[in-house]
Amino acid sequence: RVFNTGCDKCLTALATTHLSSPTTSSSSEGGFKLQSSDIADMYNVPLTWTFAGFADGTIGIYDERVYANGGRVHQARHHKSWIISAHIKVDTLEVITGSSRGTINFWDIRTMRAYKVLEAPKVSLTAMAVHNCAPIIATGSSERFIQISTLSGNLLGDVIRYREGFMGQRIGPITSLSFHPYKTLLAAGTSDNVVSIYCTVDH
């Protein structure tokens, strides 16, 4: 469903026409600024798409202006397990998706092909977040750890396993992760009803 958050009103509902349940979604706020492409010429307006991930590893792209196929304009399947997160980077025309098996795909929006694949630790991932401005990505697991790395897959700092302070307790299984839109702040929610905020040393 597409909502107008200003008036808390549902504007439209997109029927996914997919057999598996949707597990995540992301929208291109403000649209994609495509300079010269068949798609840009066809619509003649900035594109605003919704990306949905499904339990069977499928990625679907939906346009609320399209009525056929429930608004779906493209579908691809490169993941082998359910999608835990889909993040759109409008400035670089790419979508970053993560699956529960630890596979992170980088998609070129112009071709909708995965041009790079990262393999996270061989554990079950339950959350992923990508910073809007900084080239960093955070992944969390039910194995009770958070890992922050670059978009090239290089680990930044130590893996987060314990809370801060003397004799800090082990963090709980990660259920959600979210970066601040501009600052290097990371919020992490765990299944033991705790939300922690992490920052860089010089913050």
Contacts in CASP RR format, 6 or more apart in sequence:
PFRMAT RR
TARGET T0000
AUTHOR 0000-0000-0000
METHOD contacts of the structure
MODEL  1
RVFNTGCDKCLTALATTHLSSPTTSSSSEGGFKLQSSDIADMYNVPLTWT
FAGFADGTIGIYDERVYANGGRVHQARHHKSWIISAHIKVDTLEVITGSS
RGTINFWDIRTMRAYKVLEAPKVSLTAMAVHNCAPIIATGSSERFIQIST
LSGNLLGDVIRYREGFMGQRIGPITSLSFHPYKTLLAAGTSDNVVSIYCT
VDH
1 10 0 8 1.000
1 12 0 8 1.000
1 13 0 8 1.000
1 14 0 8 1.000
2 10 0 8 1.000
2 11 0 8 1.000
2 12 0 8 1.000
2 13 0 8 1.000
2 14 0 8 1.000
2 50 0 8 1.000
2 64 0 8 1.000
3 9 0 8 1.000
3 10 0 8 1.000
3 11 0 8 1.000
4 11 0 8 1.000
11 64 0 8 1.000
12 64 0 8 1.000
14 50 0 8 1.000
14 62 0 8 1.000
14 64 0 8 1.000
14 70 0 8 1.000
14 71 0 8 1.000
14 72 0 8 1.000
15 70 0 8 1.000
15 71 0 8 1.000
16 22 0 8 1.000
16 52 0 8 1.000
16 54 0 8 1.000
16 60 0 8 1.000
16 62 0 8 1.000
16 70 0 8 1.000
16 72 0 8 1.000
17 69 0 8 1.000
17 70 0 8 1.000
17 72 0 8 1.000
18 54 0 8 1.000
18 58 0 8 1.000
18 60 0 8 1.000
19 56 0 8 1.000
20 54 0 8 1.000
20 55 0 8 1.000
20 56 0 8 1.000
20 57 0 8 1.000
20 58 0 8 1.000
20 82 0 8 1.000
21 54 0 8 1.000
21 55 0 8 1.000
22 52 0 8 1.000
22 53 0 8 1.000
22 54 0 8 1.000
22 55 0 8 1.000
23 53 0 8 1.000
23 54 0 8 1.000
23 55 0 8 1.000
23 82 0 8 1.000
23 83 0 8 1.000
23 84 0 8 1.000
24 52 0 8 1.000
24 53 0 8 1.000
24 83 0 8 1.000
24 84 0 8 1.000
24 85 0 8 1.000
24 86 0 8 1.000
25 50 0 8 1.000
25 51 0 8 1.000
25 52 0 8 1.000
25 53 0 8 1.000
25 86 0 8 1.000
26 50 0 8 1.000
26 51 0 8 1.000
26 85 0 8 1.000
26 86 0 8 1.000
26 87 0 8 1.000
26 88 0 8 1.000
26 95 0 8 1.000
27 48 0 8 1.000
27 49 0 8 1.000
27 50 0 8 1.000
27 51 0 8 1.000
27 88 0 8 1.000
28 47 0 8 1.000
28 48 0 8 1.000
28 49 0 8 1.000
28 50 0 8 1.000
28 51 0 8 1.000
28 88 0 8 1.000
28 90 0 8 1.000
29 48 0 8 1.000
29 90 0 8 1.000
30 46 0 8 1.000
30 48 0 8 1.000
30 90 0 8 1.000
31 46 0 8 1.000
31 47 0 8 1.000
31 48 0 8 1.000
31 49 0 8 1.000
31 90 0 8 1.000
32 46 0 8 1.000
32 47 0 8 1.000
32 48 0 8 1.000
32 49 0 8 1.000
32 90 0 8 1.000
32 93 0 8 1.000
32 109 0 8 1.000
33 46 0 8 1.000
33 90 0 8 1.000
34 40 0 8 1.000
34 46 0 8 1.000
34 47 0 8 1.000
34 93 0 8 1.000
34 110 0 8 1.000
37 110 0 8 1.000
39 47 0 8 1.000
39 110 0 8 1.000
40 47 0 8 1.000
43 65 0 8 1.000
47 63 0 8 1.000
48 63 0 8 1.000
48 64 0 8 1.000
49 61 0 8 1.000
49 62 0 8 1.000
49 63 0 8 1.000
49 73 0 8 1.000
50 61 0 8 1.000
50 62 0 8 1.000
50 63 0 8 1.000
50 64 0 8 1.000
51 59 0 8 1.000
51 60 0 8 1.000
51 61 0 8 1.000
51 62 0 8 1.000
51 86 0 8 1.000
51 88 0 8 1.000
51 95 0 8 1.000
51 97 0 8 1.000
52 59 0 8 1.000
52 60 0 8 1.000
52 61 0 8 1.000
52 62 0 8 1.000
52 86 0 8 1.000
53 59 0 8 1.000
53 60 0 8 1.000
53 82 0 8 1.000
53 83 0 8 1.000
53 86 0 8 1.000
53 97 0 8 1.000
54 60 0 8 1.000
54 82 0 8 1.000
54 83 0 8 1.000
55 82 0 8 1.000
55 83 0 8 1.000
56 77 0 8 1.000
56 82 0 8 1.000
57 77 0 8 1.000
57 78 0 8 1.000
57 79 0 8 1.000
57 80 0 8 1.000
57 81 0 8 1.000
57 82 0 8 1.000
57 83 0 8 1.000
57 99 0 8 1.000
58 75 0 8 1.000
58 76 0 8 1.000
58 77 0 8 1.000
58 79 0 8 1.000
58 83 0 8 1.000
59 75 0 8 1.000
59 76 0 8 1.000
59 77 0 8 1.000
59 78 0 8 1.000
59 79 0 8 1.000
59 83 0 8 1.000
59 86 0 8 1.000
59 95 0 8 1.000
59 97 0 8 1.000
59 107 0 8 1.000
60 72 0 8 1.000
60 74 0 8 1.000
60 75 0 8 1.000
60 76 0 8 1.000
61 72 0 8 1.000
61 73 0 8 1.000
61 74 0 8 1.000
61 75 0 8 1.000
61 112 0 8 1.000
62 70 0 8 1.000
62 71 0 8 1.000
62 72 0 8 1.000
62 73 0 8 1.000
63 71 0 8 1.000
63 73 0 8 1.000
64 71 0 8 1.000
66 72 0 8 1.000
66 73 0 8 1.000
74 112 0 8 1.000
76 107 0 8 1.000
76 112 0 8 1.000
76 113 0 8 1.000
78 105 0 8 1.000
78 114 0 8 1.000
79 97 0 8 1.000
79 98 0 8 1.000
79 99 0 8 1.000
79 101 0 8 1.000
79 103 0 8 1.000
79 105 0 8 1.000
80 99 0 8 1.000
80 101 0 8 1.000
80 103 0 8 1.000
81 99 0 8 1.000
81 100 0 8 1.000
81 101 0 8 1.000
81 103 0 8 1.000
82 99 0 8 1.000
82 100 0 8 1.000
83 97 0 8 1.000
83 98 0 8 1.000
83 99 0 8 1.000
84 98 0 8 1.000
84 99 0 8 1.000
84 100 0 8 1.000
84 125 0 8 1.000
84 126 0 8 1.000
84 127 0 8 1.000
84 128 0 8 1.000
85 96 0 8 1.000
85 97 0 8 1.000
85 98 0 8 1.000
85 127 0 8 1.000
85 128 0 8 1.000
85 129 0 8 1.000
85 130 0 8 1.000
86 95 0 8 1.000
86 96 0 8 1.000
86 97 0 8 1.000
86 98 0 8 1.000
87 95 0 8 1.000
87 96 0 8 1.000
87 97 0 8 1.000
87 128 0 8 1.000
87 129 0 8 1.000
87 130 0 8 1.000
88 94 0 8 1.000
88 95 0 8 1.000
89 95 0 8 1.000
89 96 0 8 1.000
89 130 0 8 1.000
89 132 0 8 1.000
93 108 0 8 1.000
93 109 0 8 1.000
93 110 0 8 1.000
94 106 0 8 1.000
94 107 0 8 1.000
94 108 0 8 1.000
94 109 0 8 1.000
95 106 0 8 1.000
95 107 0 8 1.000
95 109 0 8 1.000
96 104 0 8 1.000
96 105 0 8 1.000
96 106 0 8 1.000
96 107 0 8 1.000
96 130 0 8 1.000
96 137 0 8 1.000
96 151 0 8 1.000
97 104 0 8 1.000
97 105 0 8 1.000
97 107 0 8 1.000
98 104 0 8 1.000
98 105 0 8 1.000
98 125 0 8 1.000
98 128 0 8 1.000
99 105 0 8 1.000
99 125 0 8 1.000
100 124 0 8 1.000
100 125 0 8 1.000
100 126 0 8 1.000
101 124 0 8 1.000
101 125 0 8 1.000
102 119 0 8 1.000
102 120 0 8 1.000
102 121 0 8 1.000
102 122 0 8 1.000
102 123 0 8 1.000
102 124 0 8 1.000
102 125 0 8 1.000
102 139 0 8 1.000
103 117 0 8 1.000
103 118 0 8 1.000
103 119 0 8 1.000
103 120 0 8 1.000
104 117 0 8 1.000
104 118 0 8 1.000
104 119 0 8 1.000
104 120 0 8 1.000
104 128 0 8 1.000
104 137 0 8 1.000
104 139 0 8 1.000
105 114 0 8 1.000
105 116 0 8 1.000
105 117 0 8 1.000
106 114 0 8 1.000
106 115 0 8 1.000
106 116 0 8 1.000
106 117 0 8 1.000
106 118 0 8 1.000
106 151 0 8 1.000
107 113 0 8 1.000
107 114 0 8 1.000
107 115 0 8 1.000
108 115 0 8 1.000
118 153 0 8 1.000
120 139 0 8 1.000
120 147 0 8 1.000
121 141 0 8 1.000
121 147 0 8 1.000
123 141 0 8 1.000
123 142 0 8 1.000
123 143 0 8 1.000
124 141 0 8 1.000
124 142 0 8 1.000
124 143 0 8 1.000
125 139 0 8 1.000
125 140 0 8 1.000
125 141 0 8 1.000
126 140 0 8 1.000
126 141 0 8 1.000
126 142 0 8 1.000
126 173 0 8 1.000
126 174 0 8 1.000
126 175 0 8 1.000
127 139 0 8 1.000
127 140 0 8 1.000
127 174 0 8 1.000
127 175 0 8 1.000
127 176 0 8 1.000
127 177 0 8 1.000
127 188 0 8 1.000
127 189 0 8 1.000
128 137 0 8 1.000
128 138 0 8 1.000
128 139 0 8 1.000
128 140 0 8 1.000
128 177 0 8 1.000
129 137 0 8 1.000
129 138 0 8 1.000
129 177 0 8 1.000
129 178 0 8 1.000
129 179 0 8 1.000
129 186 0 8 1.000
130 136 0 8 1.000
130 137 0 8 1.000
130 138 0 8 1.000
130 151 0 8 1.000
130 179 0 8 1.000
131 137 0 8 1.000
131 179 0 8 1.000
131 184 0 8 1.000
132 179 0 8 1.000
132 181 0 8 1.000
132 182 0 8 1.000
133 181 0 8 1.000
133 182 0 8 1.000
134 184 0 8 1.000
135 150 0 8 1.000
135 151 0 8 1.000
136 148 0 8 1.000
136 149 0 8 1.000
136 150 0 8 1.000
136 151 0 8 1.000
136 156 0 8 1.000
136 179 0 8 1.000
136 184 0 8 1.000
137 148 0 8 1.000
137 149 0 8 1.000
137 150 0 8 1.000
137 151 0 8 1.000
137 153 0 8 1.000
138 146 0 8 1.000
138 147 0 8 1.000
138 148 0 8 1.000
138 149 0 8 1.000
138 177 0 8 1.000
138 179 0 8 1.000
138 186 0 8 1.000
138 188 0 8 1.000
139 146 0 8 1.000
139 147 0 8 1.000
139 149 0 8 1.000
139 177 0 8 1.000
140 146 0 8 1.000
140 147 0 8 1.000
140 174 0 8 1.000
140 177 0 8 1.000
140 188 0 8 1.000
141 173 0 8 1.000
141 174 0 8 1.000
142 173 0 8 1.000
142 174 0 8 1.000
143 173 0 8 1.000
144 161 0 8 1.000
144 170 0 8 1.000
144 171 0 8 1.000
144 172 0 8 1.000
144 173 0 8 1.000
144 174 0 8 1.000
144 190 0 8 1.000
145 159 0 8 1.000
145 160 0 8 1.000
145 161 0 8 1.000
145 171 0 8 1.000
145 174 0 8 1.000
146 159 0 8 1.000
146 160 0 8 1.000
146 171 0 8 1.000
146 174 0 8 1.000
146 177 0 8 1.000
146 186 0 8 1.000
146 188 0 8 1.000
146 198 0 8 1.000
147 155 0 8 1.000
147 159 0 8 1.000
147 160 0 8 1.000
148 155 0 8 1.000
148 156 0 8 1.000
148 157 0 8 1.000
148 160 0 8 1.000
148 186 0 8 1.000
149 155 0 8 1.000
149 156 0 8 1.000
150 156 0 8 1.000
160 171 0 8 1.000
160 188 0 8 1.000
160 198 0 8 1.000
161 170 0 8 1.000
161 171 0 8 1.000
162 168 0 8 1.000
162 169 0 8 1.000
162 170 0 8 1.000
162 171 0 8 1.000
163 169 0 8 1.000
163 170 0 8 1.000
163 171 0 8 1.000
163 196 0 8 1.000
171 188 0 8 1.000
171 190 0 8 1.000
171 194 0 8 1.000
171 196 0 8 1.000
172 190 0 8 1.000
172 191 0 8 1.000
172 192 0 8 1.000
172 194 0 8 1.000
173 190 0 8 1.000
173 191 0 8 1.000
173 192 0 8 1.000
174 188 0 8 1.000
174 189 0 8 1.000
174 190 0 8 1.000
175 189 0 8 1.000
175 190 0 8 1.000
175 191 0 8 1.000
176 187 0 8 1.000
176 188 0 8 1.000
176 189 0 8 1.000
177 186 0 8 1.000
177 187 0 8 1.000
177 188 0 8 1.000
177 189 0 8 1.000
178 186 0 8 1.000
178 187 0 8 1.000
179 185 0 8 1.000
179 186 0 8 1.000
179 187 0 8 1.000
180 186 0 8 1.000
180 187 0 8 1.000
183 199 0 8 1.000
183 203 0 8 1.000
184 199 0 8 1.000
184 200 0 8 1.000
184 203 0 8 1.000
185 197 0 8 1.000
185 198 0 8 1.000
185 199 0 8 1.000
185 203 0 8 1.000
186 197 0 8 1.000
186 198 0 8 1.000
186 199 0 8 1.000
187 195 0 8 1.000
187 196 0 8 1.000
187 197 0 8 1.000
187 198 0 8 1.000
188 195 0 8 1.000
188 196 0 8 1.000
188 197 0 8 1.000
188 198 0 8 1.000
189 195 0 8 1.000
189 196 0 8 1.000
190 196 0 8 1.000
END
